[in-house]
Amino acid sequence: MIHLLTEWFAQAQGWLFQSVIEPAMYYSGQADFLEDAFEGTEWFLIGLCELVLILLVLRPLEALVPVHRFTDTRARWNDFVYTLLHRLGFFPVLIFFTVDPVMDSVAGLLRMDGVRPFNLENLAPDMSPLASFVIYFVVLDFFDYWFHRAQHHFRWWWGLHSLHHSQQNMNLWSDDRNHVLDDLLRDLYMALIALAIGVPPGQYVLLVSLSRILQSLQHANVRIHFGRVGEWLLVSPRYHRMHHAVGKGHESKGTGSLGGCNFAVLLPVWDIVFRTANFTPEFAHTGVRDQLPRTRADGSVVPGRDYGRGFWRQQWLGVKRMIEFGRRRAR
């Protein structure tokens, strides 16, 4: 069955490339990039498959076991726009296949000096493809955990990343609700890590796709958890929702200073080891504290911060927050 699906996918990739992508590349004078374009076609098709899977599985689940009713349908639609832009593969392809030649050049220089670059698979030459996939999965998730913590540690970076947390109607599309600069930094970082540890391009595509599908589940508006044992093994919607909880998931003990809990992207073990886990069995309200109105000592009400409604407005306000927060002194 898997072989048949792989064959169908390869046929679809070949047809799309030969019928649409390749002629367009020749017409635009970009024939030198045909090899990269063929790989990009793979990313595009995988993104389409992810969208279909999300609609067929997660959308019905949100209707059957929702955590909350949507109070802002426009915000959910806006998240869908983010998902379309991200899942079509433009960022991962651009980063991975731009950094790849640079890394190859560096590796060539090292070989000339008699230095062999590090490769995880060289640690066990007889390693099976499944075993190497699992190892790469765990190692990449470890580095992703620390990247995520950095997003919550540096004030300027939180100014960008807070856009992701500003969705008060969190849903199956919310995983991709990110600032473009934030996405660019993460994709560059993950691609460099993948290349540095020797992840083959084919496995990298599958690793990214699996991660994105799981993260779509984490952000879905579904009243689901994985049980007493499962919660320790894989990040569930309830566990990740606590990371998005107002005053809890992205603040230190509710004081307003940067910090938080449940930074693990896929494997809660990193939160457990580094003491950032919060397994409170609660489906918390999501958002950022400064979105909420506050009352001054004199009784006057200060409206909450505006994070924007549409894509371009949200991107612009993210840059403004990055500059504003970067100028503040840490508390």
C-alpha positions in Angstrom: 0.0 0.0 0.0 2.8 2.4 1.0 4.7 1.5 -2.2 1.5 2.2 -4.3 1.0 5.6 -2.6 4.6 6.5 -3.2 4.3 5.6 -6.8 1.2 7.6 -7.3 2.8 10.6 -5.6 5.9 10.3 -7.8 3.7 10.1 -10.9 1.8 13.3 -9.8 5.0 15.1 -9.1 6.4 14.1 -12.5 3.2 15.2 -14.3 3.0 18.5 -12.5 6.6 19.3 -13.1 6.7 18.3 -16.8 3.3 19.9 -17.6 3.4 23.1 -15.7 6.7 23.9 -13.8 9.3 23.0 -16.4 7.7 24.9 -19.3 7.3 27.9 -17.0 10.9 27.7 -15.9 12.1 27.6 -19.5 9.8 30.5 -20.5 11.1 32.7 -17.7 14.7 31.9 -18.3 15.2 30.0 -15.1 16.2 26.6 -16.6 19.4 26.6 -14.4 17.2 26.0 -11.4 15.2 23.0 -12.8 16.6 20.6 -10.2 15.6 22.8 -7.3 12.2 23.4 -9.0 11.6 19.6 -9.2 12.3 19.4 -5.4 10.0 22.4 -4.9 7.2 20.5 -6.7 7.5 17.8 -4.1 7.1 20.3 -1.3 4.1 21.8 -3.1 2.3 18.4 -3.4 3.1 17.4 0.2 1.6 20.7 1.3 -1.6 20.0 -0.7 -1.7 16.5 0.9 -1.4 18.1 4.3 -4.2 20.5 3.7 -6.5 17.7 2.5 -5.7 15.6 5.6 -6.3 18.5 7.9 -9.7 19.2 6.3 -10.8 15.5 6.3 -9.6 14.7 9.9 -9.2 17.8 12.0 -12.0 19.9 10.7 -14.7 17.2 11.6 -13.0 16.8 15.0 -13.3 20.5 15.7 -17.0 20.2 15.0 -17.5 17.1 17.2 -15.4 18.0 20.3 -14.7 21.7 20.3 -13.1 23.5 23.2 -14.8 26.8 22.6 -17.2 28.5 20.1 -15.5 30.7 17.6 -16.2 34.4 18.4 -14.2 35.7 15.4 -14.6 33.7 12.2 -12.5 36.3 10.3 -9.5 35.5 12.5 -9.8 31.8 11.7 -10.0 32.6 8.0 -6.9 34.8 8.3 -5.1 31.8 9.9 -6.1 29.8 6.8 -4.3 32.3 4.6 -1.2 31.9 6.7 -1.4 28.1 6.2 -1.8 28.4 2.5 1.3 30.6 2.3 3.4 28.3 4.5 2.3 24.8 3.5 2.9 25.3 -0.2 6.5 25.1 0.7 7.9 28.4 -0.4 9.9 29.1 2.8 11.4 25.6 3.4 12.4 25.2 -0.2 14.0 28.6 -0.4 15.9 28.1 2.8 17.0 24.5 2.4 18.1 24.8 -1.2 19.8 28.1 -0.7 21.7 27.0 2.4 22.5 23.5 0.9 25.0 24.8 -1.7 26.7 26.9 0.9 27.0 23.9 3.2 28.4 21.8 0.4 31.0 24.4 -0.3 32.0 24.5 3.3 32.1 20.7 3.4 34.3 20.7 0.3 36.8 23.1 1.9 36.9 20.9 5.0 37.6 17.8 2.9 40.5 19.6 1.2 41.9 20.1 4.7 41.4 16.5 5.6 38.4 17.2 7.9 35.3 15.1 7.4 32.0 16.9 8.3 29.9 15.3 11.0 27.1 12.9 10.0 24.8 11.1 12.5 24.5 8.1 10.2 28.3 7.6 10.3 27.9 6.6 14.0 26.3 3.4 13.0 27.0 2.5 9.3 24.4 -0.4 9.3 21.6 1.8 10.7 18.2 1.2 9.0 16.3 4.1 7.3 13.6 3.9 10.0 16.2 4.1 12.8 17.9 7.1 11.2 14.5 8.8 10.7 13.7 8.4 14.4 17.1 9.7 15.4 16.8 12.7 13.2 13.3 13.3 14.4 14.4 13.4 18.1 17.6 15.5 17.4 15.7 18.1 15.3 13.0 18.3 17.9 15.6 18.9 20.7 17.0 21.9 18.7 13.5 23.1 17.9 12.7 23.2 21.7 15.6 25.5 22.4 14.7 27.7 19.4 11.2 28.0 20.8 12.5 28.9 24.2 14.7 31.7 22.6 11.5 33.1 21.0 10.1 33.6 24.5 13.4 34.7 26.1 14.5 37.7 24.0 12.2 40.6 24.2 12.7 41.7 20.5 12.0 38.1 19.4 8.9 37.9 21.6 7.7 41.0 19.7 7.6 38.9 16.6 6.5 35.6 18.1 3.7 37.1 20.1 1.7 37.3 16.8 1.4 33.5 17.0 0.0 33.7 20.5 -2.4 36.5 19.8 -5.1 34.1 18.4 -7.8 34.0 21.0 -9.8 31.6 18.9 -7.1 29.0 18.4 -7.9 26.5 15.6 -6.4 23.9 13.2 -4.9 26.6 11.0 -3.2 28.6 13.9 0.1 26.8 13.8 1.1 28.9 10.7 0.0 32.2 12.2 3.6 33.6 12.4 5.4 36.7 11.5 7.4 36.2 8.2 10.7 37.2 9.9 10.0 34.6 12.6 9.3 31.9 10.0 12.4 32.9 8.1 14.6 32.6 11.2 13.2 29.2 12.2 13.4 27.7 8.7 16.9 28.9 8.3 17.9 27.5 11.7 16.2 24.1 11.2 17.7 23.7 7.7 21.2 24.5 9.0 20.8 21.9 11.8 19.5 19.3 9.3 22.3 19.9 6.9 24.9 19.9 9.7 23.8 16.5 11.0 23.5 15.0 7.6 19.7 14.7 7.1 19.1 13.5 3.5 16.8 15.9 1.5 14.2 13.1 1.1 14.0 12.4 4.8 14.0 16.2 5.6 10.8 16.6 3.5 9.1 13.8 5.5 10.4 15.1 8.8 9.0 18.6 8.2 5.7 17.2 6.9 5.2 15.0 9.9 6.1 17.8 12.3 3.6 20.2 10.6 0.8 17.7 10.7 1.3 17.0 14.4 1.5 20.8 15.1 -1.8 21.3 13.3 -3.4 18.8 15.6 -1.8 20.6 18.7 -3.4 23.9 17.7 -6.8 22.5 16.7 -9.9 23.6 18.7 -10.4 20.0 20.0 -11.0 18.7 23.5 -8.4 16.0 23.2 -5.6 14.7 25.3 -3.5 11.5 25.1 -4.1 10.1 28.6 -1.8 9.8 31.6 1.1 8.1 29.7 0.5 9.6 26.3 0.8 13.1 27.5 4.4 12.4 28.5 5.2 11.0 25.0 3.7 13.4 22.5 2.5 17.0 22.7 -1.3 16.9 22.8 -3.8 19.7 22.0 -4.5 20.1 25.7 -0.8 20.2 26.6 0.1 22.8 23.9 -3.0 24.8 24.7 -1.5 25.5 28.1 1.5 27.0 26.4 -0.9 29.4 24.7 -2.8 30.1 28.0 -3.2 33.8 28.9 -0.8 34.7 31.7 0.6 31.1 32.0 2.0 29.7 28.8 4.3 32.6 27.9 4.9 34.4 31.2 6.9 33.5 34.2 4.4 32.6 37.0 1.9 35.1 35.7 4.1 38.1 36.5 4.2 39.5 33.0 7.9 38.8 32.6 9.0 36.6 29.7 9.2 32.8 30.3 6.3 30.3 30.3 5.9 26.6 30.0 5.4 23.7 27.6 7.9 24.8 25.0 8.2 21.3 23.5 7.4 21.3 19.8 6.7 17.5 19.5 8.2 15.6 22.5 7.3 16.7 26.0 10.5 15.0 27.3 12.4 18.2 26.8 10.0 20.2 29.0 10.3 17.4 31.6 14.1 17.3 31.5 14.5 21.1 31.6 11.6 21.7 34.1 9.3 23.7 31.9 6.5 21.2 31.8 3.0 22.0 33.0 0.6 19.0 32.8 -2.4 20.8 34.4 -5.5 19.1 32.9 -7.1 22.3 31.7 -8.2 23.6 28.4 -7.2 27.2 29.0 -8.3 30.4 27.3 -5.7 31.5 24.8 -4.2 34.9 23.8 -1.7 37.4 25.1 -2.2 39.3 28.4 -1.7 42.7 26.9 -4.6 42.1 24.4 -7.0 42.4 27.4 -8.2 45.7 28.7 -6.8 46.7 32.1 -8.1 49.1 34.8 -5.8 51.7 36.2 -5.7 52.7 39.9 -7.9 55.8 39.1 -10.6 53.5 37.6 -9.9 54.4 34.0 -9.8 51.5 31.5 -6.9 51.1 29.1 -7.8 49.2 25.9 -5.8 46.1 25.0 -3.0 46.1 22.5 -4.0 45.8 18.8 -2.4 42.8 17.1 -4.1 43.5 13.8 -6.9 41.8 11.8 -5.4 41.1 8.4 -2.1 39.6 7.2 -0.3 42.8 6.3 -1.5 44.7 9.3 -0.3 41.9 11.6 3.1 41.8 9.9 3.5 45.5 10.2 2.5 45.6 13.9 4.9 42.7 14.5 7.8 44.8 13.3 6.7 47.7 15.5 6.5 45.4 18.5 9.9 43.9 17.8 11.4 47.5 17.8 9.4 48.5 20.8 10.2 45.5 23.0 13.8 45.5 21.9 14.2 48.9 23.4 12.7 48.0 26.8 14.8 47.0 29.7 14.3 43.5 30.9 12.3 43.4 34.2 
